[in-house]
């Protein structure tokens, strides 16, 4: 048969986490059919990113990133299966890049959509339902519009759905899948915290004239 296009091989690798040569062989064996190629890989027992989802990832690193000037700081925990991979330079670079990604995304508060509390989801829905631009629309149309807006809003709040800052053609979730394929282990972003200098502190406004008067006893 004709040569398997490289982009098809890459797609199979992204979907399964198997090696490039294994993916090419699988596609060649089944005449280029993507689904049959996935079955072929499973039958051969070739490890895939999808099959790693039920493994335990308890090793890894806590990474940090401090933005220039020290005004933004990030701590992030990224897990893998073994200490061997945790010491791998590629994994360590991944952790650094994820920490930098978090610092660059001011609206991101959660790892994935599933981590957003239901009360937050409901609050966002209530806000959208009260928008003036849909007030006069039929309920079924209004519901569809709100659902679309909510899905977009929730993705804006989650790290996994953000375009990767070093490659805008993929998002962070796809970056993780590629890293699983490269390193051969389950990898997951467990949690993160972002510190913004002065955030939440109520700054006291001072009146210079009053301070002088108080000091002089007047």
DRENKOLLUM-671060 format. One record per residue: x, y, z of N, C-alpha, C in turn. Coordinates in steps of 0.05 Angstrom, whole numbers, plus 5000, padded with zeros to 4 digits. Example, Ala and Ser with C-alpha at 12.3 -4.5 7.8 and 13.67 -1.06 7.14 Angstrom:
<atoms>
526448865156524649105156526449345156525749555142527349795143525850015157
</atoms>
This chain:
<atoms>
501749765000500050005000501850255000500550484997501950744996503250795024505250965023506651045048504651175067504851105093503051225113504051505119502251705116503151985121504152025149506152185153507252235179505252345199503452525188501452645206499552435218499052225202497252005212498651845233501251795229502851655249502951815275503352075272503452245296500852245310498552255296495952255308495551995325496351775314496151515328497951525353500251635351502051655374500751835396499652065387498352245407496052115420494551955405492151815416492851585435495051455430495651205445498051225463499951395456502451415471504551215463503951045443505850855433508050995417510350855413512550965399511951015369513451185356512951255328513251015310515250855315515650615298513450415301512650375326510450195332507850285318507350555319504950665307505050625276507350675265507650645236507250355228508350165243508049885237505049805240503749905261500949835265499249925242499650165233498150285211498650125185501150045181501849895157500549625157500449495180499249235183496249235177494849455183491949455181491049635158492849705140492049865116491350145122492450265144492050545149489650615166488050405174485650455190486450525218485650765228486450865254485450685277482850625276481650465298482850185299483250055275484449795275487349795284488650025278491450055287491550065318489550195330489450205360489049935371487249775358486749505367489249335364490649375342493149215337495149275359495449525367497349595388496549465415493949465421493049345446493549045446492948915423493448625421496348555424498048725415500948675418502048745446500248865462501048935489502849175490502849335469504549575469503249795486504749905505503750095524502750345511500450445520499350695509498850895532498551145525497851355544495151295557493351205540490651155551490650935571492250725567492350495585493650565611495150785612496550865637494751015656492351085647490551255663489851135690489850865693489050735718491450675735493850745727496250705744496450915765498050845786498451025808500851195803500551465804502751645800503251795826505151695842505551805869508351925872509951905851512652035850512352295835514552425830514452675815516052895828515153145823516553385833514553595841515453765860514154015865515954225852514854355832516354555817515654835824517355025819516955305825517555485801516255715801516955915782516456185794518456355794518256635805518556825781516456975776516457155753518457385759519557495738521457715740520457935758522058015777521258225796520058115822519557855822518557725847515657795854514057875835511357955841509357725838510157515823508457275820510157025825509056845841510456595846508456365844509556135834507855895830509155655842507555485856508355225865506455025851507554815839505854615825506954335831505154145836505953875840505153715815507153595802506753425778507653145785505852945782506452675790507152495766508852305771509452085753509551825769510251605756510151345770512651275785514951355775517451275787519351505792521151465811523151665817525151695794525451475779527251475756526351695736523751695730522751895711522752175724522252195750522252445764524952585762527152425759529852535757530552595728528852515709529452555681529252845674531252935658531353225651528853315636527753135619525353205604522953255622522753085643520553115662520953375678523353425687523853665702523353915686523953905660523354135643520354165640518953945638516053955636514854095661515854025684514854145709515354445709517754525701518354815700516554965681516054845658514354975638511454995647510554795661507854805672507555025693509555055710509555265730509555535716511155565695511155815680508455865666507255655656504655675644502555785663502555685688500655775708501056075714503556155716504156435721503156615699503156505674502356665651499356675646497856525663494956505659493456615683492756875682491557005705488756905713487356785694484656695700484456405709486756265708486755975715486755935745484755775754484555715783484455415789483955255769483654965774485254805753485854555759487354385740485554315717483154195722481354115701478454195708476654175689473954255693472654095715473453835718472253665738473053755767475053935769475854035795474354285804472754395787471254635794468854565811468654685835466354625853463654685840461654525846459054565833457854835840458354945863457155205870458355425852460855395844462055585825460755565798460355315789459055265763456255385763454755345785452055455786452055755787453955875801454256165802454656285774456456155759457056245732454556225714453056005718450555965703448556175709448256245735446256445743446956715731449556775730450457035718449757045688450256825674449656815646446656825640445056695657442156685653440956965656442357135671441357405676442257615657443757535636444757725617442457855601442758115597440658265582440258165553442458085540442358015512440757765506440157605526438557365521435857365537435257595549432957615566430357545552430157625526427657585512427557345494429557175496429656935479428056705492427056525476425656285486427456125505426155995525427755845545429655645533428755495512430455285501432955405487432455635474434755775461436555895481435356005502436956135523438755915537437655685541439155465554441555385537441155365511443355285494445555505493444755755493446755975493448255975519446855945541448155945567450055705570449255465560450955235562453555275547453355395523455755445508457655645522456455855533458056055547459355935572457855765586458855645611461255465604460955305584463255125576465755285569465355505555467655675549468855805574467055895592467956025616469555835634468555585637469855395654472555315643472855295617475355235604477355465609476455715610478155935616479355915644477955775661478855755689480655515694481055345674482455095679485155075663487154975677489854965665489954775641488654545642488954345621487854435594486054635595484854735570486354975558488455065571489855305561491755235538491855405518493855375497496655385510498355195502501055175514502655415505503955555523505255805517507655765498508755525497511055485480510255365452507755285450506755175425503755215424502855425412499955495412498255295396499455105383497954915368496854685385497754675410496754465429495954605455494354465471493754565497495354405518495054475543496654345564495954045567493453975562492653695563494153535542494353645518495753505497498753495503499853705516502653695524503153465543501353425562501653205581501552935566499752905547499652655532502152605516503352815505505852785491508052705509508052805534510052745554509752455563507252365565506852075572508051895551507551975525508651815503511651815503512852045510515752065510517051915533515851945556517151835580516151555588513851475577512951205582511651155609510751365622509351335648506951525649505151455668502951635673504051895685503052115676503852375686501252535691501152665714498752835719499553075735498153295730498453535746496553505769497553495793495853445816494553695828496253895832495254145845497254365841496354605845498154835844497055065861498855245867497955495881499655725869498255945866499556185855499556405875501756535879501956765897502357025881500657215886500957475873501457685895503657825892504458015913502258215920501558225945499558415955496658335950496258105938493458015933491957965959489558085961487858045984488458226008490558386005491258566027489858836023488458926043487059186041489059406047489759556027491759766031490460016043491660106065490660336079491460596065489360756059489861016047490561216069492861346067493661526088493161816079492561986098492162276093494562416105496362526089498862636099498362866118496363046111495763276128494863186156493162976157492162876183494462756199496262616185498562496199500362706212500862926197502463146208501163276232498463316229496963446251497063266276496763006272496762826295499562826308501662836292504362826303504963086318503863316309504463566322502663616346500663436350498863466372496663666368496163746343494063936336491563786329
</atoms>
